[in-house]
Amino acid sequence: MKCKICEEYFNTNNSFSFLFYFPEKCPSCKLKYKAEINKEFIPIDGGEICYIYLYDLPLNLVQRNYLERNLKIIYKQLKKDFEKYELFLMIDYFLIKEMADYWPLISPFKRICFFSLQYLDIMNWKFLE
């Protein structure tokens, strides 16, 4: 079978249970890309940004496309935290590059939640200054 994440071929113990179900991930990718919610809190002027992400690893396009199905884990967390924040914003590399242009629209909110599939170091970008 071919892993959907690393695109390497792998073998599994074939049994009757695999007759109608084939694993999509190899055993090493199951361990490496286990979805866990990570949170960072960044203080801003009079409030804070909560940054939620799942993976602390760089992901290529194939990996990102497959692992996007795990965003539902973040959506469930956001439903729990719905009352805590004024603004929810999904960020990626494209949005974070343009964030300086959008920051005047976002900065009036004091409780902001950013979320993404993979970790983006938002402290390196100049929009928080």
Buried (B, 14 or more C-beta within 10 A) or exposed (E): BEBBBBEEEBEEEEEEEEEEEEBEBBEEBEEEBEBEEEEBEBEBEEBBBBBBBBBEEEBEEEBBEBBEEBBEBBEEBBEEBEEEBEBBBBBEEEBBEEBEEEBEEBBEBBBBBBBBBBBBEBEEBEBBE
